[in-house]
Amino acid sequence: MSDLPPIKTRVAGVSFDNRDGTPRQPYVKQAQKGDPLALRREPDNPFDGNAIGVYWTDPQGDAHQIGYVPRGLAELLAPMVDEGAHLTAAVVRRGQARPGPGKPQWYGVRMDIAGDLSALAAHWRSGLEPAVEAALALPDDAPLERLAPALGSSRQAIS
C-alpha cells in the first residue's frame, strides 16, 4: 500500500447523460458524504482509452454511473489499475454548481481516491505532475475552484 494521502478531485462529466441515455444528475443529487464510489476502467471507451468511470450505488444496491475520473488524472491512474492496483473512492462533498446565466442548475461531486498510489511517487519526484501534487495538498474543505484548475478543469465551481 501507499503512504501517500488520498487524491482529492472532482467527478468529471456529471452534467452529461451516459452513453445509454440514462441521466447522471438524479444519482449525483443523491450522493452523500462518505458514500463509497466504484472506479471501473473503460479501456474501450471511444473518447478516451484511459477512461475510468465513477459509479455510485443506491440504497437498493444498484450501481449508477455518475461520471469519470478527470482525464489528466485518469491518464496517470489507468496504467496502475491495468497492472492490478486496487483503488477505492468515496464522496467527500456534493454541491450545487453556479451555472452561468440561462444555464440549468446541476450538482457536482468531489471525491477522494485512495489505495496503492505508490507508482505516482515517480511522477512527483520528476515534476511531471505538480498539479496533482498541489491537489493532494488541499484540505478537504478547500473551495473547489482551487481544485478544478489544478486538474485541468475550466468548469464553474461547485459550492
C-alpha positions as CSV (number, residue, x, y, z in Angstrom):
1,M,0.0,0.0,0.0
2,S,1.0,3.6,-0.4
3,D,1.7,6.1,2.3
4,L,0.5,8.9,0.0
5,P,-2.6,10.7,1.1
6,P,-5.8,10.3,-0.9
7,I,-6.1,12.2,-4.2
8,K,-8.8,14.9,-3.9
9,T,-10.6,15.5,-7.2
10,R,-14.0,16.1,-8.7
11,V,-16.1,13.6,-10.6
12,A,-15.9,14.8,-14.3
13,G,-18.9,14.8,-16.6
14,V,-21.7,14.9,-14.0
15,S,-23.9,17.2,-16.1
16,F,-23.9,14.8,-19.1
17,D,-26.0,11.7,-19.8
18,N,-24.4,8.3,-20.0
19,R,-23.9,6.7,-23.4
20,D,-27.0,4.6,-22.9
21,G,-29.0,7.8,-22.5
22,T,-29.5,7.5,-18.7
23,P,-29.1,10.8,-16.9
24,R,-26.4,11.2,-14.3
25,Q,-27.8,14.1,-12.3
26,P,-30.6,12.2,-10.5
27,Y,-27.9,10.0,-8.9
28,V,-25.4,12.7,-8.4
29,K,-28.1,14.6,-6.3
30,Q,-28.4,11.6,-4.0
31,A,-24.7,11.0,-3.3
32,Q,-23.8,11.8,0.3
33,K,-20.5,12.5,2.1
34,G,-18.8,9.2,2.9
35,D,-20.7,7.1,0.2
36,P,-18.3,4.7,-1.4
37,L,-17.8,5.0,-5.2
38,A,-16.6,2.3,-7.6
39,L,-14.0,3.0,-10.2
40,R,-14.2,1.0,-13.4
41,R,-11.7,1.1,-16.2
42,E,-13.1,1.6,-19.7
43,P,-10.2,0.8,-22.0
44,D,-12.6,0.5,-25.0
45,N,-14.1,4.0,-24.4
46,P,-14.2,5.6,-27.8
47,F,-13.4,9.1,-26.4
48,D,-10.6,8.2,-24.0
49,G,-8.7,4.9,-23.8
50,N,-7.6,5.8,-20.3
51,A,-11.2,6.4,-19.1
52,I,-12.2,5.4,-15.5
53,G,-15.9,5.5,-14.8
54,V,-17.2,6.5,-11.4
55,Y,-20.2,4.7,-10.1
56,W,-22.5,5.4,-7.1
57,T,-24.6,2.6,-5.6
58,D,-28.2,3.5,-4.5
59,P,-29.8,2.1,-1.3
60,Q,-31.3,-0.8,-3.3
61,G,-27.8,-1.9,-4.4
62,D,-28.0,-0.7,-8.0
63,A,-24.8,0.9,-9.3
64,H,-25.2,4.1,-11.5
65,Q,-22.5,5.9,-13.4
66,I,-22.2,9.5,-12.3
67,G,-19.2,10.5,-14.3
68,Y,-15.5,9.9,-14.8
69,V,-12.1,10.4,-13.1
70,P,-10.8,13.7,-14.7
71,R,-8.9,12.9,-17.9
72,G,-5.5,14.1,-16.8
73,L,-5.7,12.1,-13.6
74,A,-7.1,9.0,-15.4
75,E,-4.1,9.1,-17.7
76,L,-1.9,8.5,-14.6
77,L,-4.2,6.0,-12.8
78,A,-5.3,3.8,-15.8
79,P,-1.9,2.1,-16.2
80,M,-1.8,1.4,-12.5
81,V,-5.3,-0.1,-12.5
82,D,-4.5,-2.1,-15.6
83,E,-1.5,-3.6,-13.7
84,G,-3.7,-4.6,-10.7
85,A,-3.5,-1.6,-8.4
86,H,-6.5,-1.5,-6.0
87,L,-8.0,1.9,-5.7
88,T,-11.0,3.0,-3.7
89,A,-13.0,6.2,-3.8
90,A,-15.6,7.9,-1.6
91,V,-17.7,11.1,-1.8
92,V,-16.1,14.0,0.1
93,R,-18.7,16.6,-0.9
94,R,-21.7,17.1,-3.1
95,G,-22.7,20.6,-4.1
96,Q,-24.7,22.7,-6.5
97,A,-22.8,24.3,-9.4
98,R,-23.0,28.0,-10.0
99,P,-24.1,27.9,-13.7
100,G,-23.9,30.9,-16.0
101,P,-26.9,33.0,-16.9
102,G,-29.6,30.9,-18.6
103,K,-27.8,27.6,-17.9
104,P,-29.6,24.8,-16.0
105,Q,-28.7,24.1,-12.3
106,W,-26.7,20.9,-11.8
107,Y,-24.9,19.2,-9.0
108,G,-21.3,18.0,-8.7
109,V,-19.3,15.6,-6.5
110,R,-15.9,15.8,-5.1
111,M,-14.2,12.5,-4.2
112,D,-11.1,11.1,-2.5
113,I,-9.3,8.3,-4.4
114,A,-7.1,6.1,-2.2
115,G,-5.2,2.9,-2.4
116,D,-1.9,1.8,-3.8
117,L,-0.8,5.1,-5.3
118,S,2.9,4.3,-4.9
119,A,3.5,4.4,-8.7
120,L,2.6,8.1,-8.7
121,A,5.6,9.0,-6.5
122,A,7.9,8.8,-9.5
123,H,5.8,11.5,-11.2
124,W,6.1,13.8,-8.3
125,R,9.8,13.3,-8.0
126,S,10.2,14.1,-11.6
127,G,8.0,17.1,-11.5
128,L,5.7,15.8,-14.3
129,E,2.5,16.2,-12.4
130,P,2.8,19.2,-10.0
131,A,-0.9,19.9,-10.4
132,V,-1.8,16.5,-8.9
133,E,0.7,17.1,-6.0
134,A,-0.9,20.5,-5.4
135,A,-4.4,18.9,-5.4
136,L,-3.2,16.3,-2.8
137,A,-2.1,19.1,-0.5
138,L,-5.5,20.9,-0.5
139,P,-7.6,20.4,2.7
140,D,-11.0,18.7,2.5
141,D,-12.8,22.0,2.8
142,A,-10.8,23.8,0.2
143,P,-13.0,25.7,-2.3
144,L,-13.5,23.6,-5.4
145,E,-12.4,26.5,-7.7
146,R,-8.9,25.9,-6.3
147,L,-9.1,22.2,-7.1
148,A,-10.6,22.1,-10.6
149,P,-7.9,24.2,-12.3
150,A,-5.2,22.0,-10.7
151,L,-6.6,19.0,-12.5
152,G,-7.3,20.7,-15.8
153,S,-10.9,21.8,-15.5
154,S,-12.4,25.0,-16.7
155,R,-15.8,24.2,-15.2
156,Q,-17.6,26.5,-12.9
157,A,-17.0,25.9,-9.2
158,I,-19.3,23.8,-7.0
159,S,-20.3,25.2,-3.7
